[in-house]
Amino acid sequence: MRFSLFFVSQLLTFGLCSEESKEDINVFGQSQDGIDIDKQKGRFPDTDIDSVNMVRIGDMYYVPILAGTPPQYILTLPDTQIQTTIFADLLCINCYSGIKIWPKFSNYQSSTFKTIQRVFDRNDRYYSEYGYFGYETVSIGSKTLEKAVLDITTNMTDVPKYFYSGTRYLSTEYLIPNPSLHNVYNTGVLGLGYPLENISNDVFFSRNNSILNFLGEKKFVTIDLREDGGKFSLGLKKNTNETIVWTKPDGNAGFGFKLDSYTFANGILPLTDMTAEVNPRYEEIYMDSDIA
């Protein structure tokens, strides 16, 4: 039996799906309560930006992307703490300590995935785990781009059928070279450290309730959390606020995680000494120039 977890390597927040979340969402990007993926163009009249509605589940916002072969909608969690941004596959919801895998999810398949590096490989009598780092073509609204991806696949063999019943958990743990960065990973909304309940729709647009993430020269991601449901925008941003500057902290922190165990309804298989370190991570921060 085979399961695959599709990650974007820049994810900094993992967690454990709650039971109540199980029926709230599926990989086609539509929740059971009827939230549809709805593309809206031209939300910013003075910019060439394509926007999509984000889907809110609990206190978290997710962005719908098209990925794989054939293309399918996957809801993804924005990561605002790294320069190139953005995604983690939502086979896990409200992630903090592990990834919850359900039998209805098939392998991640894609003919556009470009393998760059095999990051780990582990075999046992009952299972094999391996991961590939590479690039995948994804679509957000009408925009198509490549994002860095870590594809983790689990193969289970020679295990009685009953062993596969129930929920499966792949436990993970982040490698944090710099302990001072720990709170960046899992506090507040989208890693910003601001509690979602403190953000109202009638406040002014500021870095406390939005995200302006640098992707390259004149390319920005904008997330506005004031609006109900939230909007995620990707494209060219005509920035008229000259008080905003970009800074990069000294030093790098490597992105990586450990696979601890694979849990089934009737047992746990330990996954010792399995570590994937993929790429360096650093923060891009914008602030008022008089502060900088």
Contacts in CASP RR format, 6 or more apart in sequence:
PFRMAT RR
TARGET T0000
AUTHOR 0000-0000-0000
METHOD contacts of the structure
MODEL  1
MRFSLFFVSQLLTFGLCSEESKEDINVFGQSQDGIDIDKQKGRFPDTDID
SVNMVRIGDMYYVPILAGTPPQYILTLPDTQIQTTIFADLLCINCYSGIK
IWPKFSNYQSSTFKTIQRVFDRNDRYYSEYGYFGYETVSIGSKTLEKAVL
DITTNMTDVPKYFYSGTRYLSTEYLIPNPSLHNVYNTGVLGLGYPLENIS
NDVFFSRNNSILNFLGEKKFVTIDLREDGGKFSLGLKKNTNETIVWTKPD
GNAGFGFKLDSYTFANGILPLTDMTAEVNPRYEEIYMDSDIA
1 155 0 8 1.000
1 156 0 8 1.000
1 159 0 8 1.000
1 164 0 8 1.000
2 107 0 8 1.000
2 153 0 8 1.000
2 154 0 8 1.000
2 155 0 8 1.000
2 156 0 8 1.000
3 101 0 8 1.000
3 105 0 8 1.000
3 107 0 8 1.000
3 153 0 8 1.000
3 154 0 8 1.000
3 156 0 8 1.000
3 168 0 8 1.000
4 107 0 8 1.000
4 108 0 8 1.000
4 151 0 8 1.000
4 152 0 8 1.000
4 153 0 8 1.000
4 154 0 8 1.000
5 89 0 8 1.000
5 91 0 8 1.000
5 99 0 8 1.000
5 101 0 8 1.000
5 108 0 8 1.000
5 151 0 8 1.000
5 152 0 8 1.000
5 153 0 8 1.000
5 154 0 8 1.000
5 170 0 8 1.000
6 67 0 8 1.000
6 74 0 8 1.000
6 89 0 8 1.000
6 91 0 8 1.000
6 108 0 8 1.000
6 149 0 8 1.000
6 151 0 8 1.000
7 88 0 8 1.000
7 89 0 8 1.000
7 149 0 8 1.000
7 150 0 8 1.000
7 151 0 8 1.000
7 152 0 8 1.000
8 76 0 8 1.000
8 79 0 8 1.000
8 86 0 8 1.000
8 87 0 8 1.000
8 88 0 8 1.000
8 89 0 8 1.000
8 136 0 8 1.000
8 147 0 8 1.000
8 148 0 8 1.000
8 149 0 8 1.000
8 150 0 8 1.000
9 133 0 8 1.000
9 134 0 8 1.000
9 148 0 8 1.000
9 149 0 8 1.000
9 150 0 8 1.000
9 255 0 8 1.000
9 278 0 8 1.000
9 279 0 8 1.000
10 79 0 8 1.000
10 82 0 8 1.000
10 84 0 8 1.000
10 85 0 8 1.000
10 86 0 8 1.000
10 87 0 8 1.000
10 148 0 8 1.000
10 255 0 8 1.000
10 279 0 8 1.000
10 281 0 8 1.000
11 77 0 8 1.000
11 79 0 8 1.000
11 87 0 8 1.000
11 88 0 8 1.000
12 79 0 8 1.000
12 81 0 8 1.000
12 82 0 8 1.000
12 174 0 8 1.000
12 184 0 8 1.000
12 185 0 8 1.000
12 191 0 8 1.000
12 255 0 8 1.000
12 281 0 8 1.000
13 77 0 8 1.000
13 79 0 8 1.000
13 88 0 8 1.000
13 95 0 8 1.000
13 96 0 8 1.000
13 185 0 8 1.000
13 186 0 8 1.000
13 191 0 8 1.000
14 88 0 8 1.000
14 92 0 8 1.000
14 95 0 8 1.000
14 96 0 8 1.000
14 97 0 8 1.000
14 98 0 8 1.000
14 99 0 8 1.000
14 172 0 8 1.000
14 174 0 8 1.000
14 257 0 8 1.000
15 92 0 8 1.000
15 94 0 8 1.000
15 95 0 8 1.000
15 96 0 8 1.000
15 97 0 8 1.000
15 98 0 8 1.000
15 99 0 8 1.000
16 92 0 8 1.000
16 94 0 8 1.000
16 95 0 8 1.000
16 96 0 8 1.000
16 97 0 8 1.000
16 98 0 8 1.000
16 99 0 8 1.000
16 100 0 8 1.000
16 169 0 8 1.000
17 92 0 8 1.000
17 93 0 8 1.000
17 94 0 8 1.000
17 95 0 8 1.000
17 99 0 8 1.000
17 100 0 8 1.000
18 93 0 8 1.000
18 94 0 8 1.000
21 57 0 8 1.000
21 93 0 8 1.000
21 94 0 8 1.000
22 102 0 8 1.000
23 32 0 8 1.000
24 31 0 8 1.000
24 32 0 8 1.000
24 33 0 8 1.000
24 57 0 8 1.000
24 93 0 8 1.000
25 31 0 8 1.000
25 32 0 8 1.000
25 55 0 8 1.000
25 57 0 8 1.000
25 75 0 8 1.000
25 90 0 8 1.000
25 93 0 8 1.000
27 72 0 8 1.000
27 73 0 8 1.000
27 74 0 8 1.000
27 75 0 8 1.000
27 90 0 8 1.000
27 91 0 8 1.000
27 105 0 8 1.000
28 72 0 8 1.000
28 73 0 8 1.000
29 37 0 8 1.000
29 55 0 8 1.000
29 64 0 8 1.000
29 73 0 8 1.000
29 74 0 8 1.000
29 75 0 8 1.000
30 36 0 8 1.000
30 37 0 8 1.000
30 73 0 8 1.000
31 55 0 8 1.000
31 57 0 8 1.000
35 53 0 8 1.000
35 55 0 8 1.000
35 56 0 8 1.000
36 53 0 8 1.000
37 52 0 8 1.000
37 53 0 8 1.000
37 55 0 8 1.000
37 64 0 8 1.000
37 73 0 8 1.000
38 52 0 8 1.000
38 53 0 8 1.000
39 50 0 8 1.000
39 51 0 8 1.000
39 52 0 8 1.000
39 53 0 8 1.000
39 141 0 8 1.000
39 142 0 8 1.000
40 51 0 8 1.000
40 52 0 8 1.000
40 53 0 8 1.000
40 231 0 8 1.000
41 50 0 8 1.000
41 51 0 8 1.000
41 142 0 8 1.000
42 49 0 8 1.000
42 50 0 8 1.000
42 51 0 8 1.000
43 49 0 8 1.000
43 51 0 8 1.000
43 231 0 8 1.000
43 233 0 8 1.000
44 51 0 8 1.000
44 222 0 8 1.000
44 233 0 8 1.000
44 237 0 8 1.000
46 238 0 8 1.000
47 235 0 8 1.000
47 236 0 8 1.000
47 237 0 8 1.000
47 238 0 8 1.000
48 235 0 8 1.000
48 236 0 8 1.000
49 222 0 8 1.000
49 233 0 8 1.000
49 234 0 8 1.000
49 235 0 8 1.000
49 236 0 8 1.000
49 237 0 8 1.000
50 140 0 8 1.000
50 141 0 8 1.000
50 142 0 8 1.000
50 143 0 8 1.000
50 233 0 8 1.000
50 234 0 8 1.000
50 235 0 8 1.000
51 231 0 8 1.000
51 232 0 8 1.000
51 233 0 8 1.000
52 63 0 8 1.000
52 64 0 8 1.000
52 140 0 8 1.000
52 141 0 8 1.000
52 231 0 8 1.000
52 232 0 8 1.000
53 64 0 8 1.000
53 229 0 8 1.000
53 230 0 8 1.000
53 231 0 8 1.000
53 232 0 8 1.000
54 61 0 8 1.000
54 62 0 8 1.000
54 63 0 8 1.000
54 64 0 8 1.000
54 223 0 8 1.000
54 229 0 8 1.000
54 230 0 8 1.000
54 231 0 8 1.000
54 232 0 8 1.000
55 61 0 8 1.000
55 62 0 8 1.000
55 64 0 8 1.000
55 75 0 8 1.000
55 229 0 8 1.000
56 62 0 8 1.000
56 229 0 8 1.000
56 230 0 8 1.000
57 93 0 8 1.000
57 94 0 8 1.000
58 94 0 8 1.000
59 94 0 8 1.000
59 189 0 8 1.000
59 196 0 8 1.000
59 197 0 8 1.000
60 77 0 8 1.000
60 93 0 8 1.000
60 94 0 8 1.000
60 189 0 8 1.000
60 190 0 8 1.000
61 78 0 8 1.000
61 189 0 8 1.000
61 190 0 8 1.000
61 223 0 8 1.000
61 225 0 8 1.000
61 229 0 8 1.000
61 230 0 8 1.000
61 232 0 8 1.000
62 75 0 8 1.000
62 76 0 8 1.000
62 77 0 8 1.000
62 78 0 8 1.000
62 90 0 8 1.000
63 75 0 8 1.000
63 76 0 8 1.000
63 77 0 8 1.000
63 78 0 8 1.000
63 86 0 8 1.000
63 87 0 8 1.000
63 140 0 8 1.000
63 232 0 8 1.000
64 73 0 8 1.000
64 74 0 8 1.000
64 75 0 8 1.000
64 76 0 8 1.000
64 140 0 8 1.000
65 73 0 8 1.000
65 74 0 8 1.000
65 76 0 8 1.000
65 87 0 8 1.000
65 138 0 8 1.000
65 139 0 8 1.000
65 140 0 8 1.000
66 72 0 8 1.000
66 73 0 8 1.000
66 74 0 8 1.000
66 138 0 8 1.000
66 139 0 8 1.000
66 140 0 8 1.000
67 74 0 8 1.000
67 110 0 8 1.000
67 136 0 8 1.000
67 137 0 8 1.000
67 138 0 8 1.000
67 139 0 8 1.000
68 108 0 8 1.000
68 109 0 8 1.000
68 110 0 8 1.000
68 111 0 8 1.000
68 112 0 8 1.000
68 113 0 8 1.000
68 136 0 8 1.000
69 109 0 8 1.000
69 110 0 8 1.000
69 111 0 8 1.000
69 112 0 8 1.000
71 139 0 8 1.000
74 89 0 8 1.000
74 90 0 8 1.000
75 90 0 8 1.000
76 86 0 8 1.000
76 87 0 8 1.000
76 88 0 8 1.000
76 89 0 8 1.000
76 90 0 8 1.000
77 87 0 8 1.000
77 88 0 8 1.000
77 90 0 8 1.000
77 95 0 8 1.000
77 190 0 8 1.000
78 85 0 8 1.000
78 86 0 8 1.000
78 87 0 8 1.000
78 190 0 8 1.000
78 211 0 8 1.000
78 221 0 8 1.000
78 223 0 8 1.000
78 232 0 8 1.000
79 85 0 8 1.000
79 86 0 8 1.000
79 87 0 8 1.000
79 88 0 8 1.000
79 190 0 8 1.000
79 191 0 8 1.000
80 190 0 8 1.000
80 191 0 8 1.000
80 192 0 8 1.000
80 211 0 8 1.000
80 213 0 8 1.000
80 223 0 8 1.000
81 184 0 8 1.000
81 185 0 8 1.000
81 191 0 8 1.000
81 281 0 8 1.000
81 283 0 8 1.000
82 255 0 8 1.000
82 281 0 8 1.000
82 282 0 8 1.000
82 283 0 8 1.000
82 284 0 8 1.000
83 213 0 8 1.000
83 214 0 8 1.000
83 215 0 8 1.000
83 282 0 8 1.000
83 284 0 8 1.000
84 147 0 8 1.000
84 148 0 8 1.000
84 215 0 8 1.000
85 213 0 8 1.000
85 215 0 8 1.000
85 221 0 8 1.000
86 147 0 8 1.000
86 213 0 8 1.000
86 221 0 8 1.000
87 138 0 8 1.000
87 147 0 8 1.000
88 95 0 8 1.000
89 108 0 8 1.000
91 99 0 8 1.000
91 100 0 8 1.000
91 101 0 8 1.000
91 102 0 8 1.000
91 105 0 8 1.000
92 98 0 8 1.000
92 99 0 8 1.000
92 100 0 8 1.000
93 100 0 8 1.000
96 186 0 8 1.000
97 171 0 8 1.000
97 172 0 8 1.000
98 169 0 8 1.000
98 170 0 8 1.000
98 171 0 8 1.000
98 172 0 8 1.000
99 169 0 8 1.000
99 170 0 8 1.000
99 171 0 8 1.000
99 172 0 8 1.000
100 167 0 8 1.000
100 168 0 8 1.000
100 169 0 8 1.000
101 167 0 8 1.000
101 168 0 8 1.000
101 169 0 8 1.000
101 170 0 8 1.000
102 167 0 8 1.000
102 168 0 8 1.000
103 164 0 8 1.000
103 166 0 8 1.000
103 168 0 8 1.000
107 153 0 8 1.000
108 151 0 8 1.000
108 153 0 8 1.000
110 136 0 8 1.000
112 136 0 8 1.000
112 137 0 8 1.000
113 132 0 8 1.000
113 134 0 8 1.000
113 135 0 8 1.000
113 136 0 8 1.000
113 149 0 8 1.000
113 151 0 8 1.000
114 134 0 8 1.000
114 135 0 8 1.000
114 136 0 8 1.000
115 132 0 8 1.000
115 133 0 8 1.000
115 134 0 8 1.000
116 132 0 8 1.000
116 133 0 8 1.000
116 134 0 8 1.000
116 135 0 8 1.000
117 132 0 8 1.000
117 133 0 8 1.000
117 134 0 8 1.000
117 278 0 8 1.000
118 130 0 8 1.000
118 131 0 8 1.000
118 132 0 8 1.000
118 133 0 8 1.000
119 131 0 8 1.000
119 132 0 8 1.000
119 133 0 8 1.000
119 150 0 8 1.000
119 276 0 8 1.000
119 277 0 8 1.000
119 278 0 8 1.000
120 129 0 8 1.000
120 130 0 8 1.000
120 131 0 8 1.000
120 274 0 8 1.000
120 275 0 8 1.000
120 276 0 8 1.000
121 128 0 8 1.000
121 129 0 8 1.000
121 130 0 8 1.000
121 131 0 8 1.000
122 128 0 8 1.000
122 129 0 8 1.000
122 130 0 8 1.000
122 271 0 8 1.000
122 273 0 8 1.000
122 274 0 8 1.000
124 269 0 8 1.000
125 158 0 8 1.000
126 156 0 8 1.000
126 157 0 8 1.000
126 158 0 8 1.000
126 159 0 8 1.000
126 269 0 8 1.000
127 154 0 8 1.000
127 155 0 8 1.000
127 156 0 8 1.000
127 157 0 8 1.000
127 159 0 8 1.000
127 262 0 8 1.000
127 269 0 8 1.000
128 154 0 8 1.000
128 155 0 8 1.000
128 157 0 8 1.000
129 152 0 8 1.000
129 153 0 8 1.000
129 154 0 8 1.000
129 155 0 8 1.000
129 259 0 8 1.000
129 262 0 8 1.000
129 271 0 8 1.000
129 274 0 8 1.000
130 152 0 8 1.000
130 153 0 8 1.000
131 150 0 8 1.000
131 151 0 8 1.000
131 152 0 8 1.000
131 153 0 8 1.000
131 276 0 8 1.000
132 150 0 8 1.000
132 151 0 8 1.000
133 148 0 8 1.000
133 149 0 8 1.000
133 150 0 8 1.000
133 151 0 8 1.000
133 278 0 8 1.000
133 279 0 8 1.000
134 148 0 8 1.000
134 149 0 8 1.000
134 150 0 8 1.000
134 151 0 8 1.000
135 146 0 8 1.000
135 147 0 8 1.000
135 148 0 8 1.000
135 149 0 8 1.000
136 146 0 8 1.000
136 147 0 8 1.000
136 149 0 8 1.000
137 144 0 8 1.000
137 145 0 8 1.000
137 146 0 8 1.000
138 144 0 8 1.000
138 145 0 8 1.000
138 146 0 8 1.000
138 147 0 8 1.000
140 232 0 8 1.000
140 234 0 8 1.000
141 234 0 8 1.000
143 234 0 8 1.000
143 235 0 8 1.000
145 234 0 8 1.000
148 278 0 8 1.000
148 279 0 8 1.000
150 276 0 8 1.000
150 278 0 8 1.000
152 170 0 8 1.000
152 259 0 8 1.000
152 276 0 8 1.000
154 170 0 8 1.000
154 262 0 8 1.000
156 164 0 8 1.000
162 266 0 8 1.000
163 264 0 8 1.000
163 265 0 8 1.000
163 266 0 8 1.000
163 267 0 8 1.000
164 264 0 8 1.000
165 264 0 8 1.000
165 265 0 8 1.000
165 266 0 8 1.000
166 264 0 8 1.000
166 265 0 8 1.000
167 265 0 8 1.000
168 262 0 8 1.000
168 263 0 8 1.000
168 264 0 8 1.000
169 261 0 8 1.000
169 262 0 8 1.000
169 263 0 8 1.000
170 259 0 8 1.000
170 261 0 8 1.000
170 262 0 8 1.000
170 263 0 8 1.000
171 259 0 8 1.000
171 260 0 8 1.000
171 261 0 8 1.000
171 262 0 8 1.000
171 263 0 8 1.000
172 257 0 8 1.000
172 258 0 8 1.000
172 259 0 8 1.000
172 260 0 8 1.000
173 257 0 8 1.000
173 258 0 8 1.000
173 260 0 8 1.000
174 185 0 8 1.000
174 256 0 8 1.000
174 257 0 8 1.000
175 254 0 8 1.000
175 256 0 8 1.000
175 257 0 8 1.000
175 258 0 8 1.000
175 275 0 8 1.000
175 277 0 8 1.000
176 182 0 8 1.000
176 185 0 8 1.000
176 253 0 8 1.000
177 253 0 8 1.000
177 254 0 8 1.000
178 253 0 8 1.000
181 253 0 8 1.000
183 193 0 8 1.000
184 191 0 8 1.000
184 283 0 8 1.000
185 191 0 8 1.000
187 193 0 8 1.000
188 194 0 8 1.000
188 195 0 8 1.000
188 196 0 8 1.000
189 195 0 8 1.000
189 196 0 8 1.000
189 199 0 8 1.000
189 225 0 8 1.000
190 211 0 8 1.000
190 223 0 8 1.000
192 208 0 8 1.000
192 211 0 8 1.000
194 208 0 8 1.000
194 209 0 8 1.000
196 225 0 8 1.000
199 208 0 8 1.000
199 209 0 8 1.000
199 225 0 8 1.000
199 226 0 8 1.000
200 226 0 8 1.000
201 226 0 8 1.000
201 227 0 8 1.000
201 228 0 8 1.000
202 226 0 8 1.000
203 209 0 8 1.000
203 226 0 8 1.000
205 224 0 8 1.000
205 226 0 8 1.000
207 286 0 8 1.000
207 287 0 8 1.000
209 224 0 8 1.000
209 225 0 8 1.000
209 226 0 8 1.000
210 222 0 8 1.000
210 223 0 8 1.000
210 224 0 8 1.000
210 225 0 8 1.000
210 226 0 8 1.000
211 221 0 8 1.000
211 222 0 8 1.000
211 223 0 8 1.000
212 220 0 8 1.000
212 221 0 8 1.000
212 222 0 8 1.000
212 237 0 8 1.000
212 244 0 8 1.000
212 286 0 8 1.000
213 220 0 8 1.000
213 221 0 8 1.000
213 222 0 8 1.000
213 223 0 8 1.000
213 284 0 8 1.000
214 220 0 8 1.000
214 246 0 8 1.000
214 284 0 8 1.000
214 286 0 8 1.000
215 221 0 8 1.000
218 236 0 8 1.000
218 237 0 8 1.000
219 235 0 8 1.000
219 236 0 8 1.000
219 237 0 8 1.000
220 235 0 8 1.000
220 236 0 8 1.000
220 237 0 8 1.000
220 239 0 8 1.000
221 232 0 8 1.000
221 233 0 8 1.000
221 234 0 8 1.000
221 235 0 8 1.000
222 232 0 8 1.000
222 233 0 8 1.000
222 237 0 8 1.000
223 230 0 8 1.000
223 231 0 8 1.000
223 232 0 8 1.000
223 233 0 8 1.000
224 230 0 8 1.000
224 231 0 8 1.000
224 233 0 8 1.000
242 289 0 8 1.000
243 288 0 8 1.000
243 289 0 8 1.000
243 290 0 8 1.000
244 286 0 8 1.000
244 287 0 8 1.000
244 288 0 8 1.000
244 289 0 8 1.000
245 286 0 8 1.000
245 287 0 8 1.000
245 288 0 8 1.000
245 289 0 8 1.000
245 292 0 8 1.000
246 284 0 8 1.000
246 285 0 8 1.000
246 286 0 8 1.000
247 284 0 8 1.000
247 285 0 8 1.000
247 286 0 8 1.000
247 287 0 8 1.000
247 292 0 8 1.000
248 282 0 8 1.000
248 283 0 8 1.000
248 284 0 8 1.000
248 285 0 8 1.000
249 282 0 8 1.000
249 283 0 8 1.000
249 285 0 8 1.000
251 282 0 8 1.000
252 280 0 8 1.000
252 281 0 8 1.000
252 282 0 8 1.000
253 280 0 8 1.000
253 281 0 8 1.000
253 282 0 8 1.000
254 277 0 8 1.000
254 279 0 8 1.000
254 280 0 8 1.000
254 281 0 8 1.000
255 277 0 8 1.000
255 278 0 8 1.000
255 279 0 8 1.000
255 280 0 8 1.000
255 281 0 8 1.000
256 275 0 8 1.000
256 276 0 8 1.000
256 277 0 8 1.000
256 278 0 8 1.000
257 275 0 8 1.000
257 276 0 8 1.000
258 274 0 8 1.000
258 275 0 8 1.000
258 276 0 8 1.000
259 271 0 8 1.000
259 274 0 8 1.000
259 275 0 8 1.000
259 276 0 8 1.000
260 270 0 8 1.000
260 271 0 8 1.000
261 268 0 8 1.000
261 269 0 8 1.000
261 270 0 8 1.000
261 271 0 8 1.000
262 268 0 8 1.000
262 269 0 8 1.000
262 271 0 8 1.000
263 269 0 8 1.000
END
